Amino acid sequence: MNTKSYFFQSFAIVALAFIAFIGFKQILPDKIFSDSKIDSKNILIDSLLLESVANDSLSADEDSISEEEKRDAGENIVFDESEGIEFPSETFEDYKGFQYLISFYEKLYQLEKNPQAKVRIAYYGDSMTDGDLIVQDVRMKYQERFGGTGVGFVSIISESSASRGSVKTLFSKNWKTQSYLNVKRPTSPFGVNGHVFFANDRANTTWVQYEAGLNKFSTALDNPTLFYGRGSKKGNVNFIIGKDTLRKSLVPNNLVNTLKVTSGSIKSFKANFIKADSIPVYGFNFDNGSGVHVDNFSQRGNSGLPISTFNAGVMQAFNNNLKYDLIVLHYGTNVLNYGTKNYSWYQRGMTKTINKIKESFPGVSILIVSTADKSTKYDLEMKTDSAVVPLMRAQKRYALDTESGFVNLYTLMGGDGSMVKWVDESPARANKDYTHFNQRGAKAIGNLLYSQLNKGYEEYKILREKRERGEGSRPVRKTKTDSVSVKKDSINE
């Protein structure tokens, strides 16, 4: 077949497929074509998610899923003690996994005893946490109780910069950006925020400017510190603070390097990068050095799977500076739209992601936050999407299998039909896309998340005090046929 005829044959196939799609659209279920208006130009889907969907069958084996649900329903989880502490057993249905947050809770306990200590949380999420929604409320609750000021680590560029109230960011348009959402082999390794930036425009100044927001405990930029990576040659950066200009050198010798702008707190500054085109830049950290600090690493369109591409050595270098105690993975929004109820492929992928986190941040506690409720149109009525519960159960399963804590956001917000209520109530707490929370709803979710974590902490303190009194915990039991004995010899495994 010659090239010309092959082209026209291919074109005809595509044209027929398009015509068929238009025809079938009229008779397919409403579930596929929601009336909700979504700005498609702002929707991103990570490449690893697309690959996983393409490589795995989307046909739901209803019988196997039903058998898994029966197994899960009868599962009793008995924890082995860690550091002399054992939380009460749990069922799969009510699983929260406070046992696996013991190292995080111990750091909070030490912070309560010594206000000069420090606790740090990395909160990875998708569009649910865009603009610092949810995360800023978790941050404020912790800082209100345990102390600490500052918004934490902030990227050079973010698609949500304009909507974020906790810190204001302006930047030049000539930054070169690579994201773990769609780049497998970056020019330099991704930072802890999943991005790497380059100021490689020699003809024009590449700059970024920060100004403190109005959020409680974030009304100043505390100890602003630049994080950058290894490069082939030195560069310079000019920091403009008010009427003063500080000229400093970038010496990119290590995997991760830091440069303090100034000590103390300032309201705003601008950074001009000069002849720094070979140096990977990651962002700035803002914290006062004590109390609790929460970094928001949100990325629209993210499934969580791209974290598995992190360079463990670079992450360990970041951790040597930032010293994380808890890593939160809040995903699911972008995994619900593929016509499947079988999420075994996602469960496998996220298990790989969590294992990479354990390699990259040794000893850190991990918390999985499940998908929230989402509504879709069925027979002209908005109802909970049929994929929500299967995805939530898959998330709970990989949380348990990887010894991670778990927050069931679906049940926490009210369970079946709750998103419709959050949208329709007055004042509304969620948007008309029946997927995302508005600011009011995000604050409610942040408070619910904090409340569950804090409940575990209060239980931990009681168990810890019993241990100190020599009461100890219950003896280790043998595994029963209807139980799962979860072994964990050390909180630093």
N, C-alpha and C positions, 0 to 999 in steps of 0.2 A: 504494500500500500504506500503510495507516495505521500510526501509530507502535507501537501495541500488537501488531499482527500481526508487524511487523518485529522487535520485541524477542523474541517467542516463536520466530520462525524462527531468529534468531541464536543463541538459547539452545539450540535443538535441534541446531544444527550443532556447537556446542561440546561438548554432551553426547555426541553420536555420535562425535566425534573422540576424546574421552576414553575411551569404551568400546572403540573400535578400538585405541587405544594399549595398553590393558590386555591385550587379546587378542593383539596382535602381540608384546608383550613376552615372551610365553611361547615364541615360536618364533624370535625374533631372536637373532643371535650373542652369545656371552658377552662379546665385546669391548665391547659397548655398556653392559652392566650388570655392572660388576665387583663382586666380593664384598667389596672393600675398603670399610671404613666411614670415611666422611669427614663431618666436621661441617659441613653445608651452610651454617649460619648464619655461618660464618667465611670463606666463599668469596665473593670479590668479583671481578668481571670488568670491565675498563675499557670505557667506552662506545665509544671509538674502535675497539677490537677487534671489538665486536659489530657496529658499522657496517660495518667492512671485510669481515667474514664475510658480512653481509647483501647487500652490494653486489657481491661477487665470486662467481662460480660455484664451487661446491665439488666439481664433477665433475672427477676427476683424469684428465687426458689422458695415459694411460700411454705412448703413443708419443712424445709431446713430451718427457716426463720422461726416457724412455730415451735420446732423442737428446741431451738436455742432459748426462746422465751420461757419455755417450760423448765429448762435446766436452770436458767438464771433465777426464776421465781423461787425455786427451792434451795437456792444457794445460801449457805450461812458462812460468813467470813469471820474467822477467829484469828486475831492478831497475836504474833509472838512479841514479847516485850522488847523495847529498844531503850537502852540506858536505864533499865530498871522500871520502865513505864509501859503499861499495856492498857490501851483504850478498850472499852467494852466491844464485844462482837457486834457485827452488823449483818443485815440481810443485803442481798444485791439490790433490791428495790430501793432501800434507804441509804445506800452506800455514800459515805462522805470522805472516808479515809483520813481522818484526823491523825491517825497513827503515823502517817507518812509526812506529816508536817511538823514532827517533833523538833527537828533541828531549827526550823524557822521559829517555832514557839519558844524554844530555849533562848534564841537571840532576842526576842521581844522581852522575855523575862529578865535577861541580863540588862537590857536597856531600861527597864523600869527601875532596876536597882541602881543603875549608873547612867544618868541622863546624857553623859558625854559619849556614850557608846553610839553605834550606828547600825541600822538595818536597812537593807536595800532590796527592792522588788523590781523585776523586769516584767512588764505586762505586754505580751504580744497579742495582737488582735487584728481583726479585719475592719470593715466599715462601721461596725457597731461601736468601735472606740475612736472613730475618726474625729478630729477636732478636740481630742482629749475627753470626749464624752465618756461617762462611767468611770474612767481611770482617775480623772481629776477629783471625783467625789470620794473614791476609795482613798486617794492620796490625802485629801483634807481630813477624812475621818481618822486616819492613822496619825497624821501630824497633830491633830487636835488633842489626841490622847497621849502620844508618846514623844511629841516634840519634833523639831525639824522644820526647815523652811527651804523653799526652792522647788522648781518643777522637774529637776533631774536632767537626764540626757535629752538633747534636742538636735534633730538632724539639721543639716545645712538647708535642704529643701524638702518640703512636704506638700502634697496636694491639698492638705487641710490647713496650711499655714494661715490662710485668710480667715478661717472660721474658728481658729483656736483662741480662746479667751485667756488661757493661763499664761501664754507668752506670745508676743507679737513678733513676727518674722517678716522681713523684707529681703529680697535678694536680686542680684543681677540675673539677666536671662541667658548668660553665656556659660553657666555651669554645665559641665558634662556629667550626666548622672547614669549610674548603672544600678539596677535593682535585682534582688534575688527573685523577684516575681517573674521575670522573663529573660534573665541572662544566666546561663549556666556556667560560663567561664569568664568571669570578670577580669579586666585588665590587672587589677589588684584585688586582694580578698575583700569580701564584704565586711562591713563593720558589724558591731553588735546590733545595730538598727536595721541590718539587711540591705544597706546601701553603701555605695562608695561614690565620692564626688571628686571631680578634677577641675582645677582652675587653669585650663590649658589654652586660654585665649590670650596670646601675647600682645595683640593689638589694642585690646580694651581691658580695663580693670575688672576683675572678677571679685565680687564683694557680697557680704551678707551682713544684715543688721538685726539686732535683737532689742526688744524693749519689754520690760516687765509688764505683766498683765495686772488684772484687778482681783484675781482670785485670792481668797484668804491663804496666808502663808506663802504666797508667791508674788508679793508686791515689789520684789527686788530681784536682781540677778546676783545670786550669791556665789562668790569665788569662781567667776567664769573661767573655764578651762577648755582649751582646744584639744581635741583628739585627732591625730593623723597617723598615717601608716608609713611604711618603708618606701623610700624613693631612691633614685639614682644620683640625685644631687640636691644640694641645699636650696632653700627658697627663703622668702621674706614675707612678713605680714605686718601691716600697719593697723594698729588698733586706735580708733578715734573715739575718745571719751570726752564729751563736751567740747571744749576748745583745745584739749590736749591730744597729741598724737604720740603713741608709743610704738617704736620700730623694733621689731623682734625677729630673730632668725628661726627658721624651721630646719631642724637637724634630723632627717628621717633615717636614723640608723637602725631602729628597732621595728619589730612587727607592729607595735603600737606605741606611739609617742604622745606625750602631753606637753602643753604649754599654757601656763597660767597667764591670763590676761592681766589680772590685778587681784590683790587680796581684798577680802571684805565684800561689801555689797554695793552695786551700782544700779542705776535705773535703766541705762541703755548704753550700747556701743555699736560701732561699725567696724568690720574687719575687711581690709583691702588686701588681697593676696597678690604678691609681686613675684614674678619669675618662679612660680611654684608649680609649673605645669606637670612635672614628673612625680608630684607628691599626692598620694591618695588622702583625701580629707573626709572625716566621718561626721563631725559635729561638735557641739559644745555641751559641757556638763555644768549645771547650776545647782549647788547645794551648800548648806552652811556647815557641813562636816559632822553633824550629830543628829540624832533622832531618826525618823523614817523618811526614806526617799523612794519615789516610785517613778520609774521611767516608762513612758508610753511609746511602744513601738508598733503603732497601728499601720496598716497598709490595706487600702481598698482592694478587693478582689482576691485576697489571700486565703488559702485553705489551711495554712499551717505547714504543708508539706515542704515548701522551699527552705525551711529551717534546717532540713536534713542536708543541705548543701553547704552549711557553714564550715569554715576551716577551723578545726578544733584548736589548733595552736594559736591562731589569732584570737579566738574567743577566750582562751585561757589567759592570754595577755591582757585583754580587756578586763577580765575578772580579777586579775592581780591588782588593777587600779580601782575597779568599782565594787568588787567583793559582794556579789549577790547572795541573798539568803533564800529568796523565793522567786521562781519563774512561773508566771501565769500564762497559759495558752487558752485564748478565748476565740474559738473558731466555729464554723458551721454554716454561717449565712450563705457562703458561696458553694456549698456542697449539696444543697437541697434541690437543685434544679435540673437533675439529670434522669428523671423518670424511673428511678430505682428505689427499692426498699432494702436492697442488699448492700450493706456498707462494709463488707469484709475487706474489700480492697482499700478503703480509707482507713480502716482499723490497722491494717498491716503497714500502710504508709506512715501513719502517725506514731505507731510503735517505733519505727525507724527514726522518726523525728525526735522522739523523747530519748531514745538511746544516744542520739548525737548530742542532745542537751546534757545528758549525764556525763558524756565524755568531755564536753566543752567546759562544763561548770561543775567539777567534782564536788559531791556532797550537798548540792543545792536541793531544797525541797521543790517539788513540782505540783502545780494545781491545774487541773483541767476544768474549764468552764464550758458547759454544754451549749448547744444551740438554744436560742429562745424559741418561743412559739412563733409560728409564721402562718398566716392565713392565705388561702387560695380559693378561687371561686369554683364551687361545685353546684351545678343546677341552679345558677343565679343567686346562690347564697355563699357568703364568705365563711369558711370553716377552717379548722386546723389542717394544714397540709398533711397528707398521708405519709410523707417522708420524715416528718419531724421526730416522731417517737422512735422509729428504727434508727435514725441517725443518733439520737440522744443515747439509746441503749448501746450502740457501737462505741460512742465516746466514753460511756461509763465502763464498758468492757476493757478498752485499752488503758483507761486510768487505773483500774484494778490490776490488770496484768503487768503494768509498769511500775506499780507501787507509787501511785500519784494520788493526791487528794482530788476530790471531785465536787463541783457545784452543779446541781441540776437546775439550770436557769429556767428550763421549761416548767417544772413544777413550782419553782420558787415564785414565778410571776403569776401562777394560778392554774397551770395545766391546760387541758383541752378548752379551746375557745377563748383563751385569755387575751390573745392579741386583738381579737375583734373588740373585746371590752375596753382594752387600753386605747384603741383608736376612736371608738364611738362615745366614750364617756366625756363628760365636760367638767373641767378642762381635760383635753386629750393628753395622753402620755405616750402616744406613738403616732407615726406618720401614716398617711393614706396609702403607702405602699404595703401596709400590713406586714412589715418586716423590721423596720428601724424605729428606734425610740427617738422622741424629741428630747429637748433638754430636761424637761420635767420628768419624763420617764427614765432618762439616763441617770438622773440623780436618785430616783427610787431604786433602780437596779444597783447602782453603786452602794447604796445603803444596805440593800439586801445581801450583797456579796460580803460587805464588811461584817454584817451581823453574823453570818454563818462562820466566817473565819474567826471572829472574836468569840463566838460560842465555843469553838474548839480550843481557843487559847485559855478561856476560863476553866474549861474541863481539865486542860493540861496542868494548870497551876494547882488544882485540887489534887490531881494524881501525883504531881511533883512533891507537894507538901506531905502527902502520905508516905512517899518514898523517904523523905528526909526524916520522918518520924519513925522510920524502920518498919512501917506496916507492909511495905512491899506490894506486889501485885499477885494475882492469882497464879498458881503453878501452870506450867505449860502443859497443854493437853494433847493427847494423840489425835491425829486426824480421823474424823468420822467419815462415813461414806457420804453423808449429806452435808459435809462441811468442807471448807477450804481453809487449810492452815497456812497462813502467810508468814514466811520466814524472813527475818531481817535482823541480822546479828549486830549490825552497827548502823548508826544514823549517818555515817560517812561512807557507806558503800556506794 
